[in-house]
Amino acid sequence: MNRDIADIRREYGLMDLVETLADSDPIRQFHLWLEQAIEAQLPDANAMTLSTVNLAGKPSSRIVLLKGYDRRGLVFYTNYQSRKSQELEANPWAALNFWWIPLERQVRLEGRAEKLDPAESEAYFHSRPRDSQLGAWTSPQSSVILDREVLERKFQELEEKYTGVEVIPRPEHWGGWRVIPETIEFWQGRASRLHDRLLYQLQPNGSWQCDRLAP
Ligand SMILES: Cc1cc2nc3c(=O)[nH]c(=O)nc-3n(C[C@H](O)[C@H](O)[C@H](O)COP(=O)(O)O)c2cc1C
């Protein structure tokens, strides 16, 4: 039954990733790869899989959009009452994964997540399209709802409520998380499954150690 799936594979080999050319700073290396993914016009180049783990040790994953990054970490926005947020409140360890298919590149990051300062969430909330702002008020993310109607009715009510109101307030239950990476791995597909993997690990003195991993 799974014969066709088992036959799906391809050779990689567009590019390589060597220690001597990779940046010694993984944040700069991440910046370079993300820029190249955006320049290559990959759809959703800023989409990343976020994995969290609940208190029972059970992991869960979903895609979120990267909305900013710098030396402090990688930022995404969500509902603070959602499953992912509840899991991060209980256990802040998170993993992020980017898979830029046409570039044959994967980046894996692991670290702790912290809620953004409300002022930062506030600034981003107000930069979003009005419909997205209303959407944040509309959706009790991750809760069971009766049907789609519930959402559409709520959205309509909110549209009416905020007609003529210029600034829609940010719901307190909506905001950003910053994942502060402690490890960052860059993976470049190579021929014969001999892929390149460079793992950067944050050291106690703040420097990054880079090691090559077997594919
Ligand atoms: C391309 C894509 C981008 C998404 N971006 C976000 C996002 O930035 N924030 C968010 O809360 N959910 C985003 N989602 C929805 C999540 O994958 C997920 O369904 C939702 O956050 C609920 O997850 P949870 O119940 O595990 O908390 C995105 C989904 C896709 C497919």
The ligand as an ORCA input file, in Angstrom:
! r2SCAN-3c Opt
* xyz 0 1
  C       1.908     28.933      7.134
  C       1.295     28.996      8.509
  C       1.589     30.076      9.324
  C       1.045     30.162     10.601
  N       1.417     31.194     11.404
  C       0.956     31.246     12.677
  C       1.427     32.251     13.582
  O       2.301     33.086     13.262
  N       0.898     32.271     14.833
  C      -0.050     31.359     15.247
  O      -0.504     31.444     16.386
  N      -0.486     30.377     14.422
  C       0.003     30.287     13.157
  N      -0.412     29.279     12.318
  C      -1.396     28.297     12.844
  C      -0.676     27.262     13.719
  O       0.009     26.326     12.903
  C      -1.623     26.509     14.663
  O      -2.678     25.921     13.939
  C      -2.239     27.423     15.728
  O      -1.298     28.374     16.199
  C      -2.759     26.624     16.911
  O      -1.728     25.880     17.485
  P      -1.796     25.290     18.977
  O      -3.214     24.797     19.184
  O      -0.793     24.193     19.032
  O      -1.450     26.404     19.924
  C       0.153     29.160     11.051
  C      -0.141     28.080     10.233
  C       0.436     27.991      8.987
  C       0.150     26.768      8.140
*
